[in-house]
């Protein structure tokens, strides 16, 4: 199993519409990816290691897939539509990381 994390960097000028992201953008992705998509989590940053300092990421979405190939095959055809929707919820681009999940 792999996890695709999309991390939105936080800064004093960042704008991020959580309600739009949660209620429109993520459901659009879920529907478009079909059976290759295995699940999702959304983290909203509330702090960092230094008390009172803002979180390094305003939001992080985690999408689960069986493997990299199934992610690429399901996500690739829709990547432009997903990217074009960013302007509706944020003024920052997300950083994408693909990770292998290992149960300990």
Secondary structure, 3 states (H helix, E strand, C coil): CEEEEEEEECCCCCCECHHHHHHHHHHHHHHHHHHHEEEEEEEECCCCCCCCCCCCEEEEEEEEECCHHHHHHHHHCCHHHHHHCHHHCECCCEEEEEEECCCC
